[in-house]
Amino acid sequence: MNAKKELTVELAEGICKTCGDKREVYYLSDFLYGEKLLRTEDGKHYVYLNCFDDTAFDEIELILKSIFANKNLSQEKEIEYFNKIFGISCDSVNGVKIDGSKTKIACLSCGSEQLTINEKFPPEMVQRILPEVTHNLWDQMDKQMKKQAILSEFKKRCIV
């Protein structure tokens, strides 16, 4: 069960190019450093992450740095890999895994990721309650199991 967080988010409207249905699209203010809205693998659900308060965030960063120690990777590539791997530590939301690299938003009706996003200017700010990233299963693993899970996910999702 994910914790919930009440947030002030910027609201936009997404209109599906496939079925025409509408959905709310959320953004966090650009002034919120260290806070992110992640998405589930299917692009349908948002989940809130405070990077500074998240212990798994730091753990994964350290494990990946040890994996990357002998590789000459750019900071951009390290961030890309981190985003692809991070979801392995997260509990699912509504039965769907979190994907830290997911950028597309999906239609809630048909699942299409072909949405036209109509942002408002100035942005409309609204209060929404969203699931917060949790790591209950991750926290039950020992260090070796965590490293193995990261290596396995790295092999599946990243090309070095």
Long-range contacts (C-beta under 8 A, 24 or more apart in sequence): 1-134, 2-47, 2-91, 2-93, 2-131, 2-132, 2-133, 2-134, 3-131, 3-132, 3-134, 4-129, 4-130, 4-131, 4-132, 5-48, 5-129, 5-130, 5-131, 5-132, 6-127, 6-128, 6-129, 7-48, 7-127, 7-128, 7-129, 7-130, 8-125, 8-126, 8-127, 9-37, 9-125, 9-126, 9-127, 9-128, 9-130, 10-119, 10-123, 10-124, 10-125, 11-120, 11-123, 11-124, 11-125, 11-126, 12-117, 12-118, 12-119, 12-120, 12-123, 13-117, 13-118, 14-105, 14-107, 14-115, 14-116, 14-117, 14-118, 15-115, 15-116, 15-118, 16-107, 16-109, 16-110, 16-112, 16-114, 16-115, 17-112, 17-114, 17-115, 17-116, 18-107, 18-110, 18-112, 18-114, 19-107, 19-109, 19-110, 19-112, 21-107, 21-108, 21-109, 21-110, 23-105, 23-107, 23-108, 23-115, 25-105, 25-115, 25-117, 26-128, 26-130, 27-123, 37-130, 38-86, 38-87, 38-90, 38-98, 38-99, 38-100, 38-102, 38-133, 39-98, 39-99, 39-102, 39-103, 39-104, 39-105, 40-92, 40-93, 40-94, 40-96, 40-97, 40-98, 40-99, 40-102, 41-87, 41-96, 41-97, 41-98, 41-99, 41-102, 42-96, 42-106, 42-111, 43-102, 43-104, 43-105, 43-106, 43-111, 43-113, 44-94, 44-96, 44-106, 44-108, 44-111, 45-93, 45-94, 45-96, 45-131, 46-130, 46-131, 47-90, 47-93, 47-98, 47-130, 47-131, 47-132, 47-133, 48-130, 48-131, 48-132, 48-133, 49-132, 49-133, 50-132, 54-133, 54-135, 55-135, 56-86, 56-89, 56-90, 56-135, 56-138, 56-139, 57-86, 59-89, 59-146, 60-85, 60-86, 60-89, 60-150, 63-146, 63-147, 63-150, 64-150, 64-154, 67-150, 67-151, 67-154, 71-160, 80-158, 81-154, 81-158, 84-153, 84-157, 84-158, 85-150, 85-153, 85-154, 85-157, 85-158, 88-138, 88-149, 88-150, 88-153, 89-135, 89-138, 89-146, 89-149, 90-133, 90-134, 90-135, 90-138, 91-133, 91-134, 91-135, 91-136, 91-137, 91-138, 93-131, 94-131, 98-133, 101-157
